[in-house]
Structure formats: structure tokens, C-alpha cells
Amino acid sequence: MHHKPQSAGPSWLINRTGMSPVYFDFLIKIFKNNLQFC
């Protein structure tokens, strides 16, 4: 059984997609900003 993080942890997503942590954090910030302006 693989460990599933309770929160949307970026580490396992980065491992799957191969994206850099900085670029991933950049997408998260844009995503959160878009949610605020919905």
C-alpha cells in the first residue's frame, strides 16, 4: 500500500509528473488565485 497524503502533497505529484517544485508551486498559486476570483 502506498502512503496517501491527507492534504494534496506536491511531492508525490512531482514524482509522477516530473515537474520541478518551483514550477509546481507556481501552478498552485495561480490555481488558488483563480479560485478566489471565481
C-alpha positions as CSV (number, residue, x, y, z in Angstrom):
1,M,0.0,0.0,0.0
2,H,1.3,3.4,-1.0
3,H,1.1,6.2,1.6
4,K,-1.6,8.6,0.6
5,P,-1.1,12.2,2.0
6,Q,-4.2,13.7,3.7
7,S,-3.6,17.0,2.0
8,A,-2.7,17.4,-1.6
9,G,1.0,16.9,-1.1
10,P,3.0,18.2,-4.1
11,S,5.9,15.7,-3.6
12,W,4.2,12.7,-4.9
13,L,2.7,14.7,-7.8
14,I,6.2,15.9,-8.7
15,N,7.4,12.3,-8.6
16,R,4.7,11.3,-11.0
17,T,4.8,14.2,-13.4
18,G,8.5,15.1,-13.1
19,M,7.7,18.8,-12.7
20,S,10.0,20.9,-10.7
21,P,8.9,22.0,-7.2
22,V,9.2,25.7,-8.1
23,Y,7.0,25.3,-11.3
24,F,4.5,23.2,-9.4
25,D,4.3,25.8,-6.6
26,F,3.8,28.4,-9.3
27,L,0.8,26.5,-10.7
28,I,-0.7,26.1,-7.2
29,K,-0.5,29.8,-6.6
30,I,-2.3,30.5,-9.9
31,F,-4.9,27.9,-9.2
32,K,-5.6,29.4,-5.8
33,N,-5.8,32.9,-7.3
34,N,-8.3,31.6,-9.9
35,L,-10.5,30.1,-7.1
36,Q,-10.6,33.5,-5.3
37,F,-11.8,35.3,-8.4
38,C,-14.4,32.7,-9.3
